[in-house]
Amino acid sequence: MSRRGGGGRRPDSCSDQPAQAPAPSFQRGGGEAAGPPGRGHQGQRGGTGGGSHSGSGAAPSSSHAASTSTAQAPSSPSVSASAPSSSSVSTLVDETEQKLTLAAPAAATLPPSSSQAMRLPVRPGLGTVGRKCVVRANHFMVQLAERDIHHYDVSITPEVTSKKINRQIISQLINLYRLTHLGERMPAYDGMKSIYTAGPLPFESKEFIITLPDSDPRPSSSTRPRERQFRVVIRLASKPDLYTLQQFLLRRHFEAPYEVIQVLDVVLRAAPSEKHTVVGRSFFSTDLGPMGQLGDGVEYWRGYFQSLRPTQMGLSLNIDVSACSFYEPILVTEFVQKYCRDLSHPLSDEVRLKVEEALKGIKVVLTHVEYNRSYKITGISSQPMSQLMFIDDNGTRMSVIQYFLEKSNIALQFTSLPAVLAGSEARPIYLPMELSRIVAGQRYTKRFNERQVTALLRATCQRPREREENIRMMTRANAYNDDTLVNREFGIQVADVLTLVDARILPAPMLKYHESGREASVNPGFGQWNMINKKMFNGGRVEVWTCVNFSTDLDPDVPFQFCQGLVDVCNSKGMVFNPRPVIPISSSNPNQIEKALVDVHNRTTQQGKQLQLLIIILPDDKGSYGRIKRVCETELGIVSQCCQPKQASKLSMQYFENVALKINVKVGGRNTVLVDAVQKRIPLVTDRPTIIFGADVTHPQRGEDSSPSIAAVVASMDWPEVTKYRGLVSAQARHEEIIQDLYKSIQDPQRGLVHGGMIRELLIAFNRSTNRKPESIIFYRDGVSEGQFSQVLLHEMNAIRLACASLEEGYAPPVTFVVVQKRHHTRLFPADHNRRDLTDRSGNILPGTVFDTHICHPTEFDFYLNSHAGIQGTSRPTHYHVLYDENRFSADDFQVLTNNLFPPAYYAHLAAFRARYYIEDETSAGGSTGGSRSTADRNLAIRPLPVIKDNVKDVMFYC
């Protein structure tokens, strides 16, 4: 069974295309076909593009804790075209910036609020294609009353970094002075530097002195609890105007008044911020649903996400259920027991280092004292408690065991365990593990192991009906309209029903297979189809192959039976697959994976054969896939197909077909193409040579402190079919979202200005592959948040322009730049869960469901599209936001194109994810690629990663 975007059709490895004939020069034919530079600058439909828009403190008292005083690709092919000089580069950048910041054209009637404001394209009308339907979205409409909002700056001295303490201070201030100095106003506080009121306070600036009980008391001669005193200064800062928000929502004002929206967001978040643990825009608590164990001392809490957004219908409160991981509030000894069952013996060095890494940064409290001071763990001692000595405040040398026996009358039991370290290096604090309890509510921010990932997914996976009901329950429990601050003070009312949205179900794309099959074309139903009665559009050829099995649980005959069945299916589906392996199928020790792979490579090389495909049955234990891919693709240059032993043992025809589809694309075949593409019926794509890019940046997972971010760009290599994609990857600075290597140039002493970069490389590759130069560019950019739109658009559009101009003077094909967002919290549900004609087998909305109304942006060109069938849980629609459109797409044309395309942005994500396997053992992002290339070529290297073998130097994806 194949799925749009599903596992049966996604390649998990990559290979190069066969060598192409020399490409025609970009200079041949000039740049006229693409139109003059700056096309779309004036009078373009939809407007010009553009971006919019606590430590532990001092050592504990001597009576409670022991304290002592004492993270390359080949160089760019050369071209003979006239390229821009260094002086013209600056001019081109200035021109691009000017286009992105120009006021809207006359066709877009919205006046700019600022002459320098960056502008995004206005929506070119609403889509009409498709069968109409209604879906439900987890957005709750918000109504506002007239209020005179005031914004006040808050200064707290001494400065407090904890929002929780800040809220306690301001809460105390409000309780003491609301009826007097605050003029009976109830302020909304953001936990940091701002207070908002629904009307003026009776002053413009005022100072208050607030005292709080000390949460970190020290024993003293007095029995009175110690107090902390804070100086709070409140000063008038601004008067956000609700009128500007109303005008924006009525589409009479261009820029969204985010200051006003933030005020209302703070008001709606005030109460839950007091009651729950805040993580970003989400709230979590043990009171918000059942907890669960993830293993290794980690648990998950239920919660919800909340965000206020401007939409076509007005303000909307987006609410979604969520879950987050936290440390279990258990004794440290119980935590250590997750790593070492026997606590009666000293920890081995290996276990001790694992425990220390797991405990670092966690806050603990002592269980044998009354006050609630917390300590931040900095490490654990190298010696067991029984050997730890220190000098107390009186200068007496004593053991930690003796100290706790004399001072607290506690006989420590786990004396063979190390002590927990807190404090500083100069003045370390020794805390017994058995007396230290992990503070509740600490978010677990380290990398999950596979068991934890599986447990969390299993616990949080909810079918659409269940998720919708949980969202309803969470919203009712929040009772926004009963909140005094929200409803009475600020006049905000939140609807208690999910929003109904008018949507459409786009027709599925007709797929073409080989004419020799019983079914030469297919119209997919419910987003999925199979290979029954079909043959691959282009079958690949495999002459030299073998298989190695790393599973110890399989019957010895299974690898042979599996390969025989797989070869038979590949041949029956249109491939030419040699039934005999080049060397015998073998089984190897799963603990010696690298040695076995090198041995297979050497044995085939000795026979003078180049291995085209290595089939690998994975070990029974998980975790080796990344290492196998890294060795095969970066060290040996082997194209591999990995298979799970559990699936291989079933000898299932469906599994054989899915694996055959993956193998075919890896060896250069094509499984299927779009009928509309072959017949050139895709507007603005098949009527002129068009290259489609997908780009993404993946950042290191939590716990990967030394890994770089990985940028990947893929591009279509065939036209008009648009089914083959080739990709390049590049390492860049950690958490850098802008792709740095789209275009690069350096001044070489011998060669002058040398051009490079991923866009340029892929444009040249398209030219070689199709014998045409792109006359149009569509750029799908994944993973950009709204706050980064302007920055990413400006930088990356500049790079695209410079890359094109470096190939040929005046070469500036029109560009459509669209952001693809999956990390959002909008969920769509069938209006009627019992309507089989409106749901797929998983209960989700149908694939092809699209809408650009109701909860979409009031004025800009965006839409939500659910292009694939749900597998488990609730489907997440993809949000597309067009930031720049020189191709002047209509809403229907672009929505249908996006639904019909095989996802280039997803391929970019896969490419970047694969590259992370390549650098698994590399701590530096500047690995050498060797060779005798010039300084200029080395500095322009696309991929500063480990050595990539010649025949796997790029990432290839096919449909």
Sequence and secondary structure as in RCSB ss.txt:
>XXXX:A:sequence
MSRRGGGGRRPDSCSDQPAQAPAPSFQRGGGEAAGPPGRGHQGQRGGTGGGSHSGSGAAPSSSHAASTSTAQAPS
SPSVSASAPSSSSVSTLVDETEQKLTLAAPAAATLPPSSSQAMRLPVRPGLGTVGRKCVVRANHFMVQLAERDIH
HYDVSITPEVTSKKINRQIISQLINLYRLTHLGERMPAYDGMKSIYTAGPLPFESKEFIITLPDSDPRPSSSTRP
RERQFRVVIRLASKPDLYTLQQFLLRRHFEAPYEVIQVLDVVLRAAPSEKHTVVGRSFFSTDLGPMGQLGDGVEY
WRGYFQSLRPTQMGLSLNIDVSACSFYEPILVTEFVQKYCRDLSHPLSDEVRLKVEEALKGIKVVLTHVEYNRSY
KITGISSQPMSQLMFIDDNGTRMSVIQYFLEKSNIALQFTSLPAVLAGSEARPIYLPMELSRIVAGQRYTKRFNE
RQVTALLRATCQRPREREENIRMMTRANAYNDDTLVNREFGIQVADVLTLVDARILPAPMLKYHESGREASVNPG
FGQWNMINKKMFNGGRVEVWTCVNFSTDLDPDVPFQFCQGLVDVCNSKGMVFNPRPVIPISSSNPNQIEKALVDV
HNRTTQQGKQLQLLIIILPDDKGSYGRIKRVCETELGIVSQCCQPKQASKLSMQYFENVALKINVKVGGRNTVLV
DAVQKRIPLVTDRPTIIFGADVTHPQRGEDSSPSIAAVVASMDWPEVTKYRGLVSAQARHEEIIQDLYKSIQDPQ
RGLVHGGMIRELLIAFNRSTNRKPESIIFYRDGVSEGQFSQVLLHEMNAIRLACASLEEGYAPPVTFVVVQKRHH
TRLFPADHNRRDLTDRSGNILPGTVFDTHICHPTEFDFYLNSHAGIQGTSRPTHYHVLYDENRFSADDFQVLTNN
LFPPAYYAHLAAFRARYYIEDETSAGGSTGGSRSTADRNLAIRPLPVIKDNVKDVMFYC
>XXXX:A:secstr
 EETTSGGG  SS            TTTTTTGGG STTTTSSS TT           S   TTTSEE        
     S    HHHHHHHHHHHHHHHHS   TTS    SSTT     B  S    SEEEEEEESEEEEEE    EE
EEEEEEES    HHHHHHHHHHHHHHHTTTTTTT   EE SSSEEEEES  S SEEEEEEEEE SS    SS S 
 EEEEEEEEEEEE   HHHHHHHHTTS SS  HHHHHHHHHHHHHHHHHHSEEETTEEE TTSS  EEEETTEEE
EEEEEEEEEEETTEEEEEEEEEEEEEE   BHHHHHTTT S  SS   HHHHHHHHHHHTT EEEETTSSS  EE
E  EEEEEEGGG EEE TTS EEEHHHHHHHHH    S TTSEEEEEE SSSEEEE GGGEEE TT B  S   H
HHHHHHHHHH   HHHHHHHHHHHHHHH GGG IIIIIIT EEE SS EEEEEEE     EE  TTSS SEE  B
TTEE  TT   SB  EE SEEEEE  SSS TTHHHHHHHHHHHHHHHTT EE SS SS  EE  GGGHHHHHHHH
HHHHHHTT    EEEEE  SSSS HHHHHHIIIIII   EEEE HHHHTTT HHHHHHHHHHHHHHTT BS EEH
HHHTT STTTTSS EEEEEEEEE   TT TT  EEEEEEEE SSSS  EEEEEEEEESTT  S TTSSEEEEETT
TEEEEE HHHHHHHHHHHHHSS  SEEEEEEES  GGGHHHHHHHHHHHHHHHHHHHSTT    EEEEEEE SS 
  EEESSTT GGGB TTS B TTEEE STTS SSBSEEEEE S   SS    EEEEEEEESS   HHHHHHHHHH
S  HHHHHHHHHHHHHHHTTT   S     SS  HHHHHT S  SS   GGGSSEEEE 
